[in-house]
């Protein structure tokens, strides 16, 4: 029998574009288990974001044939429109396009220019991250899930975490960055029955 655990994870940070969602440690939805989601849009019409720490089995040149040496991993961005490709980057100086979401991070941009930059090795792997699909919430849905303690909201403390590739550690690092009140959560086992 698994002991029932009630976590009160309310913090004062509200969701908004450029912030992170961190799933509660025992989230049942397998799409979001121990996920960190970057919010790229949050407003009156809902919320859009990308799961930062679920790397997929594909690399970019598996999906786009004319990207000869683009061996960037493609991440599972979320369960919505899982057959669409999206990207975030921190190289506006090179790409000259994209919508700034904060902290020097940009959402999307001119993909043809990006392809040229990738093929000429002008962009490093840690400057851009690709996703298949996205995560989406209708108006008010995310706020309800936060009230039910499914998510914590965090500011971005270090953009290197966003573009890194240590998927398992990212969830823990973001929780620890919430402060000492939450740090103990990072040590919870994936399966509480093993505790």
FENJO-V832182 format. One record per residue. SS is DSSP state (hx for helix, st for strand, lp for the rest). PHI is phi in degrees with one decimal (999 if undefined). D_CENTER is the distance of its C-alpha to the mean C-alpha in Angstrom with 1 decimal. Layout:
BEGIN
ss->SS phi->PHI d_center->D_CENTER
ss->SS phi->PHI d_center->D_CENTER
END
This chain:
BEGIN
ss->lp phi->999 d_center->32.8
ss->lp phi->-88.2 d_center->29.4
ss->lp phi->-65.6 d_center->29.8
ss->lp phi->-77.5 d_center->28.2
ss->lp phi->-127.3 d_center->25.9
ss->lp phi->-112.8 d_center->25.2
ss->lp phi->-111.8 d_center->22.5
ss->lp phi->-102.8 d_center->22.7
ss->lp phi->-118.2 d_center->19.4
ss->lp phi->-70.1 d_center->20.0
ss->lp phi->-124.4 d_center->19.2
ss->lp phi->-87.7 d_center->20.4
ss->lp phi->-85.4 d_center->17.1
ss->lp phi->-95.4 d_center->16.6
ss->lp phi->-67.2 d_center->13.5
ss->lp phi->-163.1 d_center->13.6
ss->lp phi->-52.7 d_center->12.1
ss->lp phi->90.4 d_center->10.4
ss->lp phi->-103.1 d_center->9.7
ss->st phi->-110.6 d_center->7.2
ss->st phi->-103.1 d_center->7.9
ss->st phi->-122.5 d_center->9.0
ss->st phi->-70.3 d_center->10.8
ss->lp phi->-64.4 d_center->14.5
ss->lp phi->-63.5 d_center->15.8
ss->lp phi->-117.4 d_center->17.8
ss->lp phi->-54.6 d_center->15.9
ss->lp phi->-78.1 d_center->18.0
ss->lp phi->-66.4 d_center->15.8
ss->hx phi->-63.1 d_center->15.0
ss->hx phi->-64.5 d_center->12.1
ss->hx phi->-120.7 d_center->10.2
ss->lp phi->-60.7 d_center->12.3
ss->lp phi->51.0 d_center->11.0
ss->lp phi->-97.5 d_center->7.3
ss->st phi->-120.6 d_center->4.8
ss->st phi->-115.5 d_center->3.2
ss->st phi->-86.5 d_center->4.0
ss->st phi->-83.2 d_center->7.4
ss->st phi->-103.3 d_center->9.4
ss->st phi->-156.4 d_center->12.4
ss->st phi->-149.4 d_center->14.2
ss->st phi->-168.4 d_center->17.9
ss->lp phi->-63.5 d_center->21.0
ss->lp phi->-101.8 d_center->19.9
ss->st phi->121.4 d_center->16.7
ss->st phi->-135.6 d_center->13.0
ss->st phi->-128.9 d_center->10.4
ss->st phi->-159.2 d_center->6.7
ss->st phi->-132.6 d_center->4.3
ss->st phi->-72.6 d_center->3.2
ss->lp phi->-87.1 d_center->2.9
ss->lp phi->-125.3 d_center->6.2
ss->lp phi->-130.2 d_center->8.4
ss->st phi->-68.4 d_center->10.5
ss->st phi->-94.5 d_center->13.2
ss->st phi->-90.2 d_center->16.9
ss->st phi->-97.8 d_center->17.2
ss->st phi->-114.5 d_center->17.4
ss->hx phi->-57.8 d_center->17.8
ss->hx phi->-75.5 d_center->21.6
ss->hx phi->-72.8 d_center->21.7
ss->hx phi->-97.6 d_center->20.5
ss->lp phi->-121.6 d_center->22.1
ss->lp phi->-64.5 d_center->25.6
ss->lp phi->-85.8 d_center->26.6
ss->lp phi->-103.2 d_center->23.9
ss->lp phi->-58.2 d_center->26.2
ss->lp phi->-117.2 d_center->24.5
ss->lp phi->-79.6 d_center->20.9
ss->lp phi->-102.6 d_center->19.6
ss->lp phi->-66.1 d_center->15.9
ss->st phi->-70.6 d_center->14.0
ss->st phi->-104.2 d_center->12.2
ss->st phi->-93.7 d_center->9.0
ss->st phi->-79.2 d_center->9.1
ss->lp phi->-79.6 d_center->7.0
ss->lp phi->154.0 d_center->9.0
ss->lp phi->-80.3 d_center->12.7
ss->st phi->-90.5 d_center->13.9
ss->st phi->47.8 d_center->15.8
ss->st phi->-66.4 d_center->14.8
ss->st phi->-103.2 d_center->17.4
ss->st phi->-112.2 d_center->15.9
ss->st phi->-104.9 d_center->14.3
ss->st phi->-134.8 d_center->11.9
ss->st phi->-151.6 d_center->10.9
ss->st phi->-121.6 d_center->9.9
ss->st phi->-154.2 d_center->12.4
ss->lp phi->-132.3 d_center->14.4
ss->lp phi->-134.9 d_center->17.8
ss->hx phi->-58.9 d_center->19.3
ss->hx phi->-58.9 d_center->22.6
ss->hx phi->-95.3 d_center->22.8
ss->hx phi->-83.6 d_center->21.2
ss->lp phi->55.3 d_center->22.7
ss->lp phi->-161.5 d_center->20.4
ss->lp phi->122.1 d_center->17.2
ss->st phi->-99.3 d_center->16.3
ss->st phi->-69.5 d_center->15.6
ss->st phi->-110.2 d_center->13.0
ss->st phi->121.4 d_center->14.1
ss->lp phi->56.6 d_center->14.5
ss->lp phi->73.2 d_center->15.4
ss->st phi->-105.4 d_center->12.2
ss->st phi->-121.9 d_center->13.1
ss->st phi->-109.7 d_center->12.0
ss->lp phi->70.7 d_center->14.3
ss->lp phi->147.4 d_center->17.8
ss->lp phi->-73.4 d_center->20.9
ss->hx phi->-71.0 d_center->20.1
ss->hx phi->-65.0 d_center->23.7
ss->hx phi->-64.8 d_center->23.7
ss->hx phi->-59.8 d_center->20.5
ss->hx phi->-60.5 d_center->22.3
ss->hx phi->-61.6 d_center->25.3
ss->hx phi->-63.9 d_center->23.4
ss->hx phi->-68.6 d_center->21.8
ss->hx phi->-68.1 d_center->25.3
ss->lp phi->-101.6 d_center->26.9
ss->lp phi->56.5 d_center->24.5
ss->lp phi->-83.9 d_center->24.1
ss->lp phi->-119.2 d_center->20.3
ss->lp phi->-84.0 d_center->19.0
ss->hx phi->-58.4 d_center->16.3
ss->hx phi->-87.8 d_center->14.4
ss->hx phi->-107.1 d_center->14.6
ss->st phi->-145.4 d_center->12.7
ss->st phi->-135.8 d_center->9.8
ss->st phi->-110.0 d_center->10.5
ss->st phi->-138.0 d_center->9.3
ss->st phi->-99.8 d_center->11.8
ss->st phi->77.7 d_center->11.6
ss->st phi->-147.7 d_center->9.3
ss->st phi->-105.0 d_center->9.1
ss->st phi->-140.4 d_center->12.0
ss->st phi->-133.8 d_center->14.3
ss->lp phi->-69.8 d_center->17.9
ss->lp phi->-53.4 d_center->19.6
ss->lp phi->82.8 d_center->19.8
ss->hx phi->-63.9 d_center->18.0
ss->hx phi->-63.3 d_center->15.0
ss->hx phi->-59.6 d_center->17.7
ss->hx phi->-63.6 d_center->19.7
ss->hx phi->-65.7 d_center->17.0
ss->hx phi->-66.8 d_center->16.5
ss->hx phi->-62.4 d_center->20.3
ss->lp phi->-87.2 d_center->20.4
ss->lp phi->65.0 d_center->18.3
ss->lp phi->-78.2 d_center->15.5
ss->st phi->-136.5 d_center->12.9
ss->st phi->-114.1 d_center->13.2
ss->st phi->-113.0 d_center->12.1
ss->st phi->-136.0 d_center->11.8
ss->lp phi->-76.2 d_center->12.6
ss->lp phi->-84.5 d_center->11.1
ss->lp phi->-91.8 d_center->13.9
ss->lp phi->-154.1 d_center->13.4
ss->hx phi->-66.8 d_center->11.7
ss->hx phi->-62.4 d_center->12.7
ss->hx phi->-62.8 d_center->10.2
ss->hx phi->-63.1 d_center->7.3
ss->hx phi->-99.7 d_center->9.6
ss->lp phi->-77.3 d_center->11.1
ss->lp phi->-130.2 d_center->11.5
ss->lp phi->-95.1 d_center->12.5
ss->hx phi->-60.6 d_center->10.1
ss->hx phi->-67.9 d_center->12.5
ss->hx phi->-75.8 d_center->13.1
ss->hx phi->-56.9 d_center->9.7
ss->hx phi->-56.4 d_center->9.9
ss->hx phi->-64.7 d_center->13.5
ss->hx phi->-61.5 d_center->13.2
ss->hx phi->-66.7 d_center->11.2
ss->hx phi->-64.5 d_center->13.7
ss->hx phi->-60.1 d_center->16.6
ss->hx phi->-67.4 d_center->15.7
ss->lp phi->-70.6 d_center->16.3
ss->lp phi->117.1 d_center->19.9
ss->hx phi->-60.9 d_center->22.6
ss->hx phi->-62.5 d_center->22.7
ss->hx phi->-111.3 d_center->19.5
ss->hx phi->-54.9 d_center->19.7
ss->hx phi->-61.8 d_center->21.7
ss->hx phi->-62.3 d_center->19.0
ss->hx phi->-62.9 d_center->17.2
ss->hx phi->-95.8 d_center->20.4
ss->lp phi->-63.7 d_center->20.6
ss->lp phi->-69.4 d_center->21.2
ss->lp phi->-61.9 d_center->19.0
ss->lp phi->-113.4 d_center->22.2
ss->hx phi->-64.9 d_center->24.2
ss->hx phi->-71.2 d_center->27.3
ss->hx phi->-86.0 d_center->27.4
ss->lp phi->-78.8 d_center->27.8
END
